[in-house]
Amino acid sequence: MPRPPQNSGRPGTSLAGKTEKRLVLNVARLAAMRILNGVMTEQKQLSEMTKTDEFKALAPEDRARTQRLATHTLRHVGRADRALRPHLAKLPAVEVLNILRLGVVEIVGLGAPAHAVVNDLVSICASSGQTRPYKGLINAVLRKAVADVSGKWDKSPVQMMPKWLRNPLREAYGNGTIMAMETAHMRGAPVDLTVTSDPQSWAETLGGTVLPNGSVRLDDMGQISALPGFGDGKWWVQDAAASWPAAWLALKPGEAVLDVCAAPGGKTMQMALAGAEVTSLDISASRMERVAENLARTKLKADLVIANVLEWQDERQFDAVLLDAPCSATGTIRRHPDLPFAKDGTGISELIGLQAEMLSAAARRVKPGGRLVFCTCSLIPDEGEVQAESFLEAHKDFVVDTSVPKGMEAEWRTEEGGYRLRPDYWADRGGMDGFYIIRMNRVA
């Protein structure tokens, strides 16, 4: 009589082990599909969808895999659609198209086994009445598209920004720059850390590199909370571009500084680390809870205030004020590839008006002889350069500071005196978030 298969003790060697592995992969793919559908049909953001009870109920490895699948697909939608289009007589519903996109990206872009991916996606298709009639199409089109695009993926044009964003940016920067930005968006974003002590030492400990501004960029991050120094509060995650606004204030120990729109707290922690007396202001109580958690972990101190700066009754003035104003967040697409799909450009004019109000309110908090830094994580000049120009025209008691922050390159300086940071800068190092930053000093 034949002996039944025995488990050798190595993962995945038994039939049960193989079945279990397939189920894990299916869970992640199904969750990734739901995220893609939420982003593209309901204009939900990835950050919103990963806060649901359904997502949190996934095992940690499934959550990580789900996010990887969803973000990688969003970065390569254009490439996937080019691979699929020749094999589709007409475009199916978005929910079906997303299954096809995920399959092409995972097989060709991430190198997953074609047979397993196709079978799982056909099963996912069959699990819903809306997509069930397309099982045969999923199977046939995926196999043809994958075979056709194999070896050509990296030569295919990158994902373009949506017209509502691409057109004004092309007018501002030119087509060549836009294409460089889109390439940076496709490549994604490494993890940058702001460290509390010697950057070179931490780079060696964590296997990273020190950037010109002193941030530590990780080459292979793994699980952030498991890295040395996280639990002890010796560093925090903060894109290199986002670290410049607080650094440019050049705070001295004991100076009073106001951080407006402070959450999640990276800039507050930078300023507290410099020895300043920090008042951290934000309108969101839930986001301020995260600031408090980060301060507790890093053993840094700040006075936390939940308020709208436009209505805040405290009349104190400060040696320095930092306003990281609400904006379109278009400078963060490289790490948030859902934004071009989850947003459609509406509401930006209202944001620009709010920024102007908040900048004037922040300026009133600056002592004579003090300094004000204004920044936005936007690529749109109306949320940066134009906003600063308008402010300086209306506030003759403020003058542009001509100092150069550590690691900043002179050619990034703009006509009115700020700095325009772009995702295609430092391309050989992995890029940076898009930012606009200007420092203005109040006349004594």
Long-range contacts (C-beta under 8 A, 24 or more apart in sequence): 22-116, 22-120, 24-59, 24-61, 24-62, 25-65, 25-116, 25-120, 26-120, 26-123, 26-124, 27-58, 27-62, 28-58, 28-62, 28-65, 28-66, 28-69, 29-69, 29-102, 29-106, 29-117, 29-120, 29-121, 29-124, 30-124, 30-127, 31-55, 31-58, 31-62, 31-66, 32-65, 32-66, 32-69, 32-70, 32-73, 32-102, 33-95, 33-98, 33-99, 33-102, 33-124, 35-66, 35-70, 36-70, 36-73, 36-74, 36-98, 36-101, 36-102, 37-94, 37-95, 37-98, 39-70, 39-74, 39-338, 39-341, 39-342, 40-94, 40-98, 40-341, 41-94, 41-95, 43-341, 43-342, 43-343, 43-344, 44-342, 45-336, 45-338, 45-339, 45-342, 46-70, 46-71, 46-74, 46-336, 46-337, 46-338, 46-342, 47-336, 68-110, 69-102, 69-105, 69-106, 69-110, 70-338, 71-188, 71-337, 71-338, 72-105, 72-106, 72-109, 72-110, 73-98, 73-101, 73-102, 73-105, 73-106, 74-337, 74-338, 74-341, 75-159, 75-185, 75-186, 75-188, 75-337, 76-101, 76-105, 76-109, 76-159, 76-186, 77-101, 77-159, 77-341, 78-156, 78-157, 78-158, 78-159, 78-160, 79-104, 79-105, 79-109, 79-153, 79-156, 79-157, 79-158, 79-159, 80-104, 80-105, 82-156, 82-157, 83-108, 83-145, 83-146, 83-148, 83-149, 83-153, 83-156, 84-141, 84-145, 86-145, 86-148, 87-140, 87-141, 87-144, 87-145, 87-148, 88-141, 92-134, 92-137, 93-130, 93-131, 95-128, 95-130, 95-131, 96-125, 96-131, 96-134, 96-137, 96-138, 99-124, 99-125, 99-131, 99-134, 99-138, 100-138, 100-141, 100-142, 100-145, 103-138, 103-142, 103-146, 104-142, 104-145, 104-146, 104-149, 107-142, 107-146, 108-146, 108-149, 108-150, 108-153, 109-153, 114-142, 114-143, 114-146, 117-142, 118-142, 118-143, 158-182, 158-183, 158-185, 158-186, 159-185, 159-186, 159-337, 161-185, 161-333, 161-340, 162-340, 162-341, 162-344, 162-345, 164-344, 164-345, 165-330, 165-340, 165-345, 165-379, 165-380, 168-380, 169-379, 169-380, 172-380, 172-381, 173-422, 177-422, 177-424, 180-422, 180-424, 180-427, 181-379, 181-422, 181-423, 181-424, 181-434, 183-424, 183-427, 184-334, 184-422, 184-423, 184-424, 184-427, 184-431, 185-333, 185-334, 185-337, 185-423, 187-334, 187-430, 187-431, 188-334, 188-335, 188-337, 189-239, 189-334, 189-335, 189-430, 189-431, 189-433, 190-217, 190-218, 190-219, 190-221, 190-430, 191-217, 191-218, 191-221, 191-224, 191-237, 192-216, 192-217, 192-218, 192-237, 192-238, 192-239, 192-240, 192-243, 193-217, 193-218, 193-235, 193-236, 193-237, 193-238, 194-235, 194-236, 194-238, 194-243, 194-266, 194-269, 194-270, 195-229, 195-234, 195-235, 196-233, 196-234, 196-235, 196-273, 196-298, 197-234, 202-229, 202-234, 202-235, 205-229, 209-429, 211-240, 211-407, 211-426, 211-429, 212-406, 212-407, 213-240, 213-243, 213-244, 213-247, 213-405, 213-406, 213-407, 213-408, 214-243, 214-247, 214-406, 214-407, 215-240, 215-243, 217-429, 217-430, 230-297, 231-297, 233-297, 233-298, 233-299, 233-300, 234-298, 236-266, 236-269, 236-294, 236-297, 236-298, 237-266, 238-266, 238-270, 239-335, 239-432, 239-433, 240-426, 240-432, 240-433, 241-331, 241-377, 241-421, 241-432, 241-433, 241-434, 241-435, 242-266, 242-267, 242-377, 242-433, 242-435, 243-267, 243-270, 244-375, 244-405, 244-407, 244-408, 244-419, 244-421, 244-435, 244-437, 245-322, 245-324, 245-373, 245-375, 245-435, 245-437, 246-270, 246-271, 246-322, 246-373, 247-405, 247-406, 248-373, 248-401, 248-403, 248-405, 248-437, 248-439, 249-320, 249-322, 249-371, 249-373, 249-439, 250-403, 251-275, 251-276, 251-319, 251-320, 252-276, 255-319, 255-320, 256-316, 256-318, 256-319, 256-320, 257-318, 257-319, 257-320, 257-321, 257-322, 258-316, 258-318, 258-320, 258-321, 258-322, 258-362, 258-365, 259-302, 259-322, 259-324, 260-309, 260-321, 260-322, 260-323, 260-324, 260-325, 260-358, 260-362, 261-309, 261-323, 261-324, 261-325, 261-326, 261-358, 262-288, 262-291, 262-304, 262-324, 263-287, 263-288, 263-290, 263-291, 264-290, 264-291, 264-294, 265-290, 265-291, 265-294, 265-295, 266-294, 267-322, 267-324, 268-295, 268-300, 268-302, 269-294, 269-295, 269-298, 269-300, 269-302, 271-302, 271-322, 272-300, 272-301, 272-302, 273-298, 273-300, 276-320, 277-303, 278-302, 278-303, 279-303, 279-305, 279-316, 279-318, 280-304, 280-305, 281-305, 281-307, 281-309, 281-312, 282-306, 283-307, 283-308, 309-358, 309-361, 309-362, 310-357, 310-358, 310-361, 312-361, 316-365, 317-364, 317-365, 317-366, 317-367, 317-370, 318-365, 318-366, 318-367, 318-370, 319-367, 319-370, 319-371, 320-366, 320-370, 320-371, 320-372, 320-373, 321-362, 321-363, 321-365, 321-366, 321-370, 321-371, 321-372, 321-373, 322-372, 322-373, 322-375, 323-358, 323-359, 323-362, 323-372, 323-373, 323-374, 323-375, 324-375, 324-376, 324-377, 325-354, 325-355, 325-358, 325-359, 325-374, 325-375, 325-376, 325-383, 326-351, 326-354, 326-355, 326-358, 327-351, 327-355, 327-376, 327-377, 327-378, 327-380, 327-383, 328-378, 328-380, 328-383, 329-377, 329-378, 330-377, 330-378, 330-379, 330-380, 330-434, 331-376, 331-377, 331-378, 331-379, 331-421, 331-423, 331-433, 331-434, 331-435, 332-377, 332-433, 332-434, 333-423, 333-434, 334-423, 334-431, 334-433, 335-433, 348-380, 348-382, 348-383, 351-383, 352-382, 352-383, 352-387, 355-383, 355-387, 356-387, 356-390, 356-391, 359-387, 359-391, 360-391, 360-394, 360-395, 363-391, 363-395, 363-398, 363-442, 366-442, 367-442, 368-397, 368-442, 368-443, 368-444, 369-441, 369-442, 369-443, 369-444, 370-441, 370-442, 371-401, 371-439, 371-440, 371-441, 371-442, 372-398, 372-439, 372-440, 372-441, 372-442, 373-437, 373-438, 373-439, 373-440, 374-437, 374-438, 374-440, 375-435, 375-436, 375-437, 375-438, 376-435, 376-436, 377-433, 377-434, 377-435, 378-434, 378-435, 378-436, 379-422, 379-423, 379-434, 381-436, 383-436, 384-418, 384-420, 384-436, 384-438, 385-414, 385-415, 385-416, 385-418, 385-420, 385-436, 387-436, 388-416, 388-417, 388-418, 388-436, 388-438, 388-440, 389-416, 391-440, 392-416, 392-440, 397-442, 397-443, 398-440, 398-441, 398-442, 398-443, 399-440, 399-441, 399-443, 400-438, 400-439, 400-440, 400-441, 401-439, 401-440, 401-441, 403-439
